[in-house]
Amino acid sequence: MLSLNRLSTLRTGVSRPLAALRRGNSGLATPSNAGSAEPPPPPAAAPAAQTASTTKPAAAQESAAAETAGRRKRKYKIPTKRPQISLESPRKWNRPLASGVVPAYDLALQYVREDGAKLVTEATELKGKIDGLEAKYQAMEKESEEAKKLDEELESLREKLHIVQVQSEVNLPDVRWKVRNAMADMAKPSHRHLLEQRWRKEGDLDLLMERVYQMHVVPDILPEIRPSVDLRLVVKADGVEQMREHNNAVFLYEPGAFLRPKNTLEAPRLYANVYHTDTRLYTMMLVDPDVPDPENASYTTYLHWLKPNVPLSASHTGQILDLNTHTKYVPPHPQKGTPYHRYTLLLIPQKPLEPLDHKAGWYGRNTEARAQPGVPTSQQLDIPVIKDEDRLGFNVREFCKEWGLSAKRGGGVGMFREIWDESVSAIYKDVLEQPEPAYGRPPKPDRYADLKGRKKYLS
């Protein structure tokens, strides 16, 4: 701005404010009397009454200037938050560009929709073929070789149908926008696919598995874990400081993060995104593999929580309820003098009812297609309640082997870490009702203990 004022002074010989310049079609231009050496006449003085009514006091002008900091004051307020979007309060997707503004965008959108329509037609033909073969399969004896081959063919066709259904919608911008803005319909294969891919490819699963392997949850607890369920744990804030930090009384923590014992005095809330449409049963357990075992100079496992036969499907939304009806929850209580403890929550799938699928007797597309709404496709397990005296020394591997559980077949995992603080003493006193142990590092062996008792000099 100063340089433009200086340029005006050099050309006309008179210093004029930048407001005297006006912008024309080809840039900055001066008024018609710019060539004259005399400045324009001053504006006529306003009437005294008008001046008195419009002029603000000096203090008011200074406060207004300080408030706006030299900027023009807005006449309207900008909303500080984006409106909430969800299935309860949905919004419609709007094109970012009006039709005809960018022809390439219009052609691309038209191509995607035409391609999706062709795939919908292909999916309809595939579905008709599958329905015919399924009727033929149901009329056969399930144990015959012909039925097994037909079952494998149906599994392959249903897998192809799933891919075609996903591809028919996955590239539509309105579908992606709905999934991104918490308006996913879990009954649609394309929406489930986009949610699962976001979990697998945008870092959440990578971070979880990084922590699981870096902190040796694998193989200390189980030899292999392959999650297929997006499991989230929400804990309660332990005071005003954490409530201000997370802006809520409860918060979702990062896998492997340090929590305080007060955060887990109450059982964590579990939320799960499941990507299969049939209702499958899972076994949930929370274990601590870092309890000192002085007799063996090692560590053992403590079972904090157990609940078998937890039904889950893609249609399940919200918190997983009724988890404290089997082996009751015992709050984590890291022992004094020990390093941090790795509290690990496992959600392990139970075996299917009909081990006839081609995937070595596990779940497949046929299982989902033949499932009845709300009827579990998994075996019910009659696991007895674990007694309090049997919690210490709980063997996760032997338990999974006994009841046919396999974490490498899927499921969910979550973990957090804790160290001892003063609140743990209250857990031992009020919950466990036993004296609190205290551990310390063993003393270093003295290599010169034998020499210290001997005479240094011989007479």
N, C-alpha and C positions, 0 to 999 in steps of 0.2 A: 504494500500500500504506500509506503514511504517513497519507494522508487517511482511509482506512477505519479505521485504528487510532484516529485522532483522533475520528472519528464515533462509534466504540464508546465512547470515554471520555466524550463529551458526553452520550450517552444514559443510560449506567449509572452514571456517576460514578467508574468504576473503569477503569484502563487494562489492557486484556487484549490478548494477541497476536492476530493475524489468524487463527491456526489455531483459535481458539475459535469462529469463525463457521463455519457449515456452509451449503452451498448447497442450497436446497429447490427445489420445482418452479417457484416464482414468483420466484426470486431468492435473495438472501442472507437467511438467518434465523438467529437466535441460539438456543442451547439452551434447554431448558424453564426453567432457573433464571436466565434473563437478567434478570428483573425484580428479583432480590435485589441488595442493595448489597454483600454480602460476596463475595469472590472464591472460586472453587472450591478445594477442598482440594488441597494439593500431592500429587504421586504418591508412592507408597511407595518408600522407599529400597531400591535393589537390594542384594543380598548383596555382602559385600566381595570374596569370591572371584570372583563373576561380574563385578563392576566392574573388578577387576584384569585379568581375561582379555579384556574387551571394550574397555577404554580404551586408546587408542593413545598413544604418546609425543607430546610437544608438537612435536618436530621432524618426526615422520612426518605429523602433522596439517597442519603448515604446508606441507610439500612436496606433500601431496595437494591442499590448497586452491589452491596455486600452479599445479598441473598442470591442474586443472579450471576454474580462474579463476571460481569461484562457480557453475559449472554442474554438474548431476548427471552423474556419469561413466557413459558408456554401457557396457552389459554385452556388446555385440557390436560387431564392426567393420563399417563401411560400405565396400563395395568402391570403390576409387578409380578404377577404369576400367570402362567399359561393356563387356560381353562382345563379342568380335569376331563380326560377322555377315557372311557372304559365301556364295557358292555352295558353298565347301568346308565351312563350318560354318553351315548355314542355321538359321533359326528361323521358327516359324509365327506368322502374324499373329493377334493376339487382339483381340477387341472391346474398345473402351475402356469400354463400358457393358454390363452384363448385360441380357439380354432382359427387357423389361417395366419397366425403370427409367425410361426416357424414351420414351414411345410414339412421339413425333415422329421420333426417331432410327430406331426399328424400321421405321416406315412409309417413311422416306426410303431406308433400305437395301433394303427390299423392292422399292420402285419402281425403283431403279437396277438391281437384279438382273433384274427382269422386263423392263425395257427392253433390257438386254443380251441376254437370251434371244431377244427378237424380232429384234434385229439379227443374231444368229447365224443364225437361220432365213433372214433376207434374204441374208446372205452365202453360205449354202449354195446358194440358188437362183441367185444371180449366178455362183457358181463353176461350176455345171452348165451355164449358158448359155455361159460363156466356153470351157469345155472343148469344147462342140459347135462353136463358131465357130473355135477353134484347129485342130481336126481338119480343118475345111473349108479353112482358110488353108494348112495344110501340103500339101494336095492341089493347090494352085494353083501357077502360075508366079509367082515372087516379083516379077518385073519388070512384071507386067501392072497396069493401072490398077485393076482390080477387087480385086487382091490388096493394093494400097496403101491403097485405101479400107477394106478389111476390117481391115487392120493398124491403121489409125487408130481404127476402131471398137473393136478389141480394146484398144488403149492407153487409150481413154476408159473402157471397162468395167473394166479392171484398176485404174485409178486410183480409180474408184468403189468397187470391192471393197476396196481398201486402206483407204479412209476408213471404210467400214462395219465392217471388222475392227477398226480402231483404236477407233471409237466403242463397239463392243460390250464393251470391257474397260477403256477408259481411265478411267472414273469409279468403278470398283470399288476400295474402300479397300485390299483386300489386294494388288491389282496395284500401286497407287501406293506402298504400303509396301515391297514387294519392290524396286522400282526405286530408291527412296530409300535403301535399306539394302544396296546393292551385290549384290542377288540378281536382277538383270535377266536375262531369257532373250532373247538377241538373235535367236532364231528367231521370236519373237512380234512382230507389227507394233506392238501397243500399247506394249510395252516399249521398242522402238527409238524410237517416236514420243516417249515421255515423256523419254527420255535426250536426244534431239536438242532438244526444246523447252526442257529445263532448261539446256542449253548455250547456246542462242540467246537465252533470255529472262531468265536469272538473272545476267547480267553478264559471263560469261567471254568470250563472243564480242564483246560491246560494248567491253570493255577492250582486247582484242587489236586490233580495228579502230581504236580511238581512238589507240593507240600507232603503228599502221602508217601512219595518215594524219598524225598530228601530227609524226612524225619523218620524213615525206616518203619512206618506203619506196615508196609510190605518190605520184608517178610516177617516182622516180629509178631504180627497178629495173624495174618493169613498169607499164603504164598502168592496169591494173585487176586487182584480186584479190578474188575472192568465195569465201571458204572454205566448204567443205561437210564437212570432216573436222576433228574435235576433236583437234588435234595437240599433244602435250605433250613438252617436252624436260627431261630430268633430267641434272644435271651432278654432278661429284664435288666434295666439300668439299676445300678446300686446306689445312686445318689443324684443330687442336683447337678453335679459337675458332668456326669455322663449324660444326663438328660439334656443339658445344654449343648453338649458336644454332638449328640445325635438328633437333637430336636424332637425327641420322643421318649416315652417311658420304656419302650422296648426297641431293640435294634437288631439288624442283621449283621453278623460279624463276618470277617474274611476268613476262609479256611486256614487253620493253623495259627490264628491270632491268639494272643494272650488275653484271657479273661480273669476276672477276680472271683474268688469263691462265692461272694455275695451275688454275682450275676447268675449263678446256677443253683442257688438255694431252692428255687422252684424249677420244675422240669422244663427244658427248652420247648418251644413251640416248633413243630415240624410242618413244613410245607413242601410239596413235591409236584413237579411237572412230570407227568407220565405220558408216554407216547404210544401206548397200545390201547385199543378200544375195548378189549375184553377185560373182565374183572379178574385180576390175579392176586394171590395171597403172598404176603411178604412177612418175614420175621425181623423184628427190630430189636437191636441190642446196643447198649452203651457200656463200653469196657475201658478199664485203665490198665495198660500193660506195664506200668512203672512203679508198682508197689514193692517196697524192699522185702527181700526174703533172706534174713540174716543167717538162717541155718544152712542154706546152700550158697551163701555169698553171691546171690543173684537177685533177679526180680521175678515177680509173679503177677498174675492178672486178677483184677477185681471186677465183678459184674455189678454195675450200678443200676441196670434197667433192662427189662426183657418183656417183649410182647409178640407172640406169634399170631399168625392168621390175620394180618392187617390187609384189608381189601383196598386195592387201588386200581384206577383206570384213568383213561384220558379225560373222561367226563367229570372226574373228581376235582373240585376247586376248593380253595380255602385250607384251613388248618386240618391236619390229621388228628382226629379226636379219639377218645377212649383208649389211650395208650397206657394208662396207669391202672389197668384192671387185672394184670397178671402178676409178674414179679415187680413189686413196687419200686418206685424211683428212690434212690439214695443219693443225696447231693455229693458231688465230688469233694474230696477232702485230702488234698496232697499233704503228705506227712512232713513234719518239721525236719529240716536238715537234708532234704532230698532235692535233686534237681527238678526241673519242670516235668510235669506229667502230661502225656499225650492221650487225652480223652477222645475216644473214637466211637462214633455212632454208625452202625451198619444197618442197612435195609436190604436183606438178602431174599431173592425170590425162592418160593417153594416149588416143588416139582409139579408138572402138569398132570391132569387127570388121565389123559389118553396119550401115552408115549408112542404115537403112531406117525409123527411127523418125520420127515427125512433128516432133520437136524439132530440126529442121535437122541431121539426121544425128548426133544425140548419144544418150546413154543415156536409157532410159525404163523403164516398168513391163514392157513386152514383153521387154526385154533381161534383166531379172531373172528373169522367169517362164520363159524359154526356156533359161536358162543351165544347164549341167551342173555338178554339184558339183566344185569344185576346178579347173575348166577356165576359163582367163581369157577374158573377153569383150572384151579390148582387143587392139590391134595390138602385136606385139612390135617393139621398136625396136633396131636394131643400131648403137647409138651407139658410136663408137670411144673408147678411153681418151684422156683429155685429157693431153697431155704437160706436163711441169713448166714448160717455157718458154712454153707457151700459157696458163697459168693467169692470168698478169697480162694485163689487157686483155680478159678474157672478157666477151663481149657477150650478156647474158641474153636480150634481145629477139630478136636475130638467131638465137640458138640455139633459142628456142621456135618461131620462125617456120619454121626449117628442118625441125624434127622434128614439127610439128603439135601443139605443146603450147599449152594455153590455161588460164591461171589464172582467167579469168572464168567458166569452166565448172565450177569447184569445186576441190577439193583442200584442202591445209592450209598453214599458214604459222606460223612461230615466229621470234622475234627477240630478241637481247640486245645489250648494249653493253659495250665494253671500252675502257680507256685504257692507255697504256704504263706498265709498271713494270720493275723490275730483272730479273724472270724472263724478259722477252721476249728479252734478249740471249742467253740459253741456247738459245732456239728458233732464232735465226739461226745460232748456232754449231753446234748438234748436229743439228738437223732440216734446215734450209735449206742449211747449209754455205756461207754467203756473208756478207760483211761487213754489219754492221747500219748502215742509214742513219740520219741524224739531220736533222731539219728544224727550221726556225725561222721566225718571222714575217719577211717581207721588210721592209727598212728603209723608213721613211717618206721620200718625196721631199722634198728641201730646195728650197723655192720661191725662196730667196734665194741659191742657190749662185752664180749669175752675178754678183750684185752684190757678193759678198764678195771677189772678186778685183779689183775696181775701186777706184780711188782715191776716197776720200770727198770730198776737197776739190780744187778746181782752182786752180793757181797763176796 
